[in-house]
Each structure stands twice: as structure tokens, then as C-alpha cells.
Amino acid sequence: MAARLDRLAAGLRRRAYRVKTRFVPEPPLSELLAPLPEKFRARLLSMYASEPQLGDEGQMYPLDAISRISPAEGMWLYQLCREMKPQNTLEIGLGYGFSTIYVLAALKTNGVGHHIAIDPFQLRVNSKWRGIGLQHAKQLQVESLFSFFLDRSVSVLVDFAKQKKQFEVIFIDGGHLFDEALLDFTLSAVVCPDGGHIVLDDTWMPSSRRVTDFIRTNRQDFTAVRSPVENIAIFRRKGTDSRDWTHFVEFAHR
């Protein structure tokens, strides 16, 4: 009973927060993106305005109004990379490349770091992405800071683990089925060093929230970081995974 009451209270607090923040006006987009270098800011303003963008075969393609991270989320990701000054960052799911631009802007400003994106659908025939996400590094003249893998995240992450690569900031926004997202986190944890951050997007989805519930209750080597924006969950590595082979904690949805 106590656990049910705790979950109910947590749900009420989340709803109250959403109601409260719904009436707080957001600053103009140009003002929110002002800390970004000019060419990165201009590219994002064009994309948020849903203006056609350069894709494969040198063609211009329209963007849909849904497949994007919010400016607040993007600026948080930018600030995280600015503060951590990571040597390596990783993104699962490239899409139109909104989040990629924020990360590359931070690495360029830092003067250090390399970003890798994984997306098996970026150049697939009839894919809505049309290769748009791949154009930003070239157009923004930061190609040396960016690498791309046209493959499934499972294959690439296993290879990275074998190569003992490490990424201080990992942004997971790939497959949103529960098992896909959980697998992305599990494999990402192998290549995330102590003190590194793993960020999961789209926590409005029940599947994503269940993944975060599992991490909070079962992954004692990660600690949840309070999110300043909605729709993301943030976890910081705080040690090694020392669970016994029989370990399991029931994770009720909160």
C-alpha cells in the first residue's frame, strides 16, 4: 500500500509540474539559441522553421514537424558537452540531425572532441531522413569532428566494446520499443566511463519510461540526474556493475 501511495504521489507531482510549466512563456527561439555559434544557430533556426534542407543527391527535402528534439533539450545537451568537454560523444539515432548540431556546436566551441552517430535508416530508400542528418558536419565545416555508422546500434556498440572505446556523453534516441531501448542502454553502459552520462530521449513514451524504471532500480552503478527539461532521463556512471548473477529488483512503473 505504501509503495502504491508513493507512486501516486510521484505521479501527482509530475502532473502538477506540467500544469505549472505550461503557463510559463518560453523565450523566443532566437534568444534561446543565442549561446550557440552563429552558423550552428542559423542552421537550427532554419530547421525549426521546417524549411527544406539539403539531403542526398544534392536535393532539398522538407522536414516533418515531429521528428526533432526541443530547443530546451538541445541547449541542455549543448551545455552538458560544454561543461564536460568530452573527448568522445555518441548518438544512437541520427534522424534529421537536430541533436547532432547541438553536440557539434559544443565540440567546436570546446576545441576538443569527436562525435559519432549511428543510424541504419539514414540512407534507406524511401526513408524520410533522406540523408539530411549527414549533411550538417560538411555544411558547418566540422567534418573532422564527426563520424557516422550506417548500421544497427547493436552491431556497432559490440564492436566499440571489443575495441574498449569510451564515450563520456551518450544520447539514446534510436529504436523506441522497450527491448530495443533497454538493449541500447545496456550496451552503451559498457562503453560509458565512470562519471560519464547516458541520456535517454522520449520519456513521454511508456516503453522509454519502463527502461528508466529498470535502470533506477537495478543499475546501482548509475545514478539518476535530475532533468531540467521534460522528455529526457539522465544517468551518470558512478562505478562498476558489481551485481550478483542472481540480482533482480522488481521495477514498478512510476
C-alpha positions as CSV (number, residue, x, y, z in Angstrom):
1,M,0.0,0.0,0.0
2,A,2.8,2.4,0.9
3,A,4.5,1.8,-2.4
4,R,1.3,2.5,-4.3
5,L,0.8,5.7,-2.4
6,D,4.3,6.8,-3.2
7,R,3.8,6.1,-6.9
8,L,0.5,8.0,-6.8
9,A,2.2,11.0,-5.1
10,A,5.0,11.0,-7.6
11,G,2.5,11.0,-10.5
12,L,0.6,13.9,-9.0
13,R,3.8,15.9,-8.6
14,R,4.7,15.3,-12.3
15,R,1.3,16.4,-13.4
16,A,1.4,19.4,-11.2
17,Y,4.8,20.3,-12.6
18,R,3.5,20.0,-16.2
19,V,0.5,22.2,-15.4
20,K,2.7,24.8,-13.7
21,T,5.2,25.0,-16.5
22,R,2.6,25.0,-19.2
23,F,1.8,28.6,-18.3
24,V,5.4,29.8,-18.2
25,P,6.1,31.5,-21.5
26,E,9.2,30.3,-23.3
27,P,11.7,32.9,-24.6
28,P,11.8,33.5,-28.4
29,L,13.7,30.7,-30.2
30,S,16.4,33.1,-31.4
31,E,17.0,34.1,-27.8
32,L,17.1,30.6,-26.5
33,L,19.7,29.6,-29.1
34,A,21.8,32.7,-28.7
35,P,24.7,31.0,-26.9
36,L,25.4,28.8,-30.0
37,P,28.0,29.9,-32.6
38,E,26.2,31.8,-35.4
39,K,26.3,29.2,-38.2
40,F,25.0,26.5,-35.9
41,R,22.3,28.7,-34.6
42,A,21.3,29.7,-38.2
43,R,21.0,26.1,-39.3
44,L,18.8,25.2,-36.3
45,L,16.6,28.2,-36.8
46,S,16.0,27.1,-40.4
47,M,15.2,23.6,-39.4
48,Y,12.9,24.5,-36.5
49,A,11.1,26.7,-39.1
50,S,10.6,23.5,-41.2
51,E,12.4,25.0,-44.1
52,P,13.6,22.4,-46.7
53,Q,17.1,21.0,-46.0
54,L,19.8,19.6,-48.2
55,G,19.8,15.8,-48.3
56,D,21.2,13.0,-50.5
57,E,21.8,13.5,-54.2
58,G,22.1,17.3,-53.6
59,Q,18.3,17.6,-53.3
60,M,16.3,19.8,-50.9
61,Y,13.7,17.9,-48.8
62,P,11.0,19.1,-46.4
63,L,11.1,18.2,-42.7
64,D,8.2,16.9,-40.7
65,A,7.2,18.8,-37.6
66,I,7.6,15.9,-35.1
67,S,11.0,14.3,-35.5
68,R,13.1,16.7,-33.5
69,I,14.3,17.4,-30.0
70,S,13.0,20.6,-28.4
71,P,15.3,23.6,-28.3
72,A,15.4,23.4,-24.5
73,E,16.5,19.8,-24.6
74,G,19.1,20.7,-27.3
75,M,20.5,23.5,-25.3
76,W,20.8,21.3,-22.2
77,L,22.7,18.8,-24.3
78,Y,24.9,21.6,-25.6
79,Q,25.6,22.9,-22.1
80,L,26.4,19.4,-20.8
81,C,29.0,18.9,-23.5
82,R,30.4,22.4,-22.9
83,E,30.8,21.7,-19.2
84,M,32.2,18.1,-19.5
85,K,34.4,18.8,-22.5
86,P,34.2,15.2,-23.6
87,Q,36.8,13.6,-25.8
88,N,34.2,11.4,-27.4
89,T,30.4,11.6,-27.7
90,L,28.0,9.1,-29.2
91,E,24.5,9.4,-30.6
92,I,22.1,6.4,-31.4
93,G,19.6,7.6,-34.0
94,L,20.6,10.4,-36.3
95,G,17.3,11.3,-37.9
96,Y,17.3,14.9,-39.2
97,G,20.3,15.7,-37.0
98,F,18.9,18.3,-34.6
99,S,20.8,16.8,-31.6
100,T,23.9,16.3,-33.7
101,I,24.1,20.1,-34.4
102,Y,23.9,20.9,-30.7
103,V,26.7,18.4,-29.9
104,L,28.9,19.5,-32.8
105,A,28.4,23.2,-31.7
106,A,29.7,22.3,-28.3
107,L,32.7,20.3,-29.5
108,K,33.7,23.1,-31.9
109,T,33.5,25.7,-29.2
110,N,35.4,23.5,-26.8
111,G,38.1,22.9,-29.4
112,V,38.2,19.2,-28.5
113,G,36.1,16.1,-29.0
114,H,34.7,13.8,-31.7
115,H,31.1,12.9,-32.2
116,I,29.8,9.5,-33.6
117,A,26.3,8.9,-34.8
118,I,24.7,5.5,-35.6
119,D,21.6,5.2,-37.8
120,P,20.8,2.2,-40.1
121,F,17.9,4.1,-41.8
122,Q,19.6,7.4,-42.7
123,L,20.1,6.5,-46.4
124,R,17.5,3.8,-46.8
125,V,15.3,4.1,-49.9
126,N,12.1,5.9,-49.1
127,S,13.4,6.8,-45.7
128,K,12.1,10.2,-44.6
129,W,15.5,11.2,-43.3
130,R,16.8,11.5,-46.9
131,G,20.4,11.7,-45.7
132,I,19.7,15.2,-44.2
133,G,21.4,14.4,-40.9
134,L,24.6,13.6,-42.7
135,Q,24.9,17.0,-44.4
136,H,25.4,19.1,-41.3
137,A,29.0,18.3,-40.5
138,K,30.0,19.2,-44.0
139,Q,27.9,22.3,-44.3
140,L,29.0,23.6,-40.9
141,Q,32.7,22.8,-41.8
142,V,33.3,20.4,-38.9
143,E,33.7,17.1,-40.8
144,S,36.8,16.3,-38.8
145,L,34.6,16.2,-35.6
146,F,32.1,13.8,-37.0
147,S,31.8,10.1,-37.9
148,F,28.8,8.1,-39.0
149,F,27.9,4.3,-39.0
150,L,25.2,3.2,-41.3
151,D,24.4,0.1,-39.2
152,R,22.3,-1.1,-36.3
153,S,23.4,0.1,-32.9
154,V,23.8,-3.4,-31.5
155,S,26.5,-4.3,-34.0
156,V,28.4,-1.0,-33.6
157,L,28.2,-1.0,-29.8
158,V,29.5,-4.5,-29.6
159,D,32.4,-3.6,-31.8
160,F,33.1,-0.5,-29.7
161,A,33.1,-2.6,-26.5
162,K,35.6,-5.0,-28.1
163,Q,37.8,-2.0,-29.1
164,K,37.5,-0.7,-25.5
165,K,36.2,2.7,-26.8
166,Q,34.7,5.1,-24.3
167,F,32.2,7.9,-24.7
168,E,31.7,10.5,-21.9
169,V,28.3,11.6,-23.3
170,I,25.8,9.1,-24.9
171,F,22.5,10.2,-26.3
172,I,20.0,7.4,-27.0
173,D,17.2,8.2,-29.4
174,G,17.1,5.1,-31.6
175,G,14.5,2.3,-31.6
176,H,11.8,3.1,-29.1
177,L,10.5,-0.4,-28.4
178,F,11.2,-1.3,-24.8
179,D,13.6,-4.1,-25.6
180,E,15.4,-2.0,-28.2
181,A,15.9,0.9,-25.9
182,L,16.9,-1.3,-23.0
183,L,19.5,-3.1,-25.2
184,D,20.9,0.3,-26.3
185,F,21.3,1.4,-22.7
186,T,22.9,-1.9,-21.7
187,L,25.4,-1.9,-24.4
188,S,26.1,1.8,-24.0
189,A,26.8,1.3,-20.4
190,V,29.7,-0.9,-21.4
191,V,31.4,2.0,-23.2
192,C,30.5,4.7,-20.7
193,P,33.3,5.6,-18.3
194,D,32.9,6.5,-14.7
195,G,31.5,10.0,-14.5
196,G,30.1,9.7,-18.0
197,H,26.4,10.4,-18.8
198,I,23.8,8.4,-20.7
199,V,20.8,10.4,-21.8
200,L,17.6,8.7,-23.0
201,D,15.1,10.7,-25.1
202,D,11.3,10.5,-25.5
203,T,10.4,9.6,-21.9
204,W,6.8,10.6,-22.7
205,M,6.6,7.0,-24.2
206,P,5.7,4.2,-21.8
207,S,8.3,2.0,-23.3
208,S,11.1,4.6,-22.5
209,R,9.8,5.2,-19.0
210,R,9.9,1.5,-18.3
211,V,13.5,1.4,-19.3
212,T,14.3,4.3,-16.9
213,D,12.4,2.5,-14.1
214,F,14.6,-0.6,-14.6
215,I,17.8,1.5,-14.6
216,R,16.8,3.3,-11.4
217,T,16.0,0.1,-9.5
218,N,18.6,-2.4,-10.9
219,R,21.6,-0.5,-12.2
220,Q,23.3,0.6,-9.0
221,D,26.4,1.7,-11.0
222,F,24.3,4.6,-12.4
223,T,22.6,7.4,-10.5
224,A,19.7,9.4,-11.9
225,V,20.4,13.1,-12.5
226,R,17.5,15.5,-12.1
227,S,16.4,16.6,-15.5
228,P,16.0,20.3,-16.1
229,V,13.7,19.7,-19.1
230,E,10.9,17.3,-19.8
231,N,11.1,14.3,-22.1
232,I,14.7,13.1,-21.2
233,A,16.1,10.9,-18.5
234,I,19.8,11.4,-17.4
235,F,22.0,8.8,-15.7
236,R,25.6,9.3,-14.6
237,R,28.0,6.4,-14.2
238,K,29.3,6.2,-10.6
239,G,31.2,2.9,-10.5
240,T,31.3,-0.6,-11.9
241,D,28.4,-3.1,-12.3
242,S,29.0,-5.4,-9.3
243,R,25.6,-7.1,-9.2
244,D,25.4,-10.8,-8.2
245,W,24.3,-13.1,-11.1
246,T,21.0,-13.7,-9.2
247,H,20.3,-10.0,-8.7
248,F,16.9,-8.6,-9.8
249,V,14.7,-5.9,-8.3
250,E,11.1,-5.6,-9.4
251,F,10.6,-2.3,-11.1
252,A,7.1,-0.9,-10.9
253,H,6.1,1.9,-13.3
254,R,6.2,5.3,-11.6
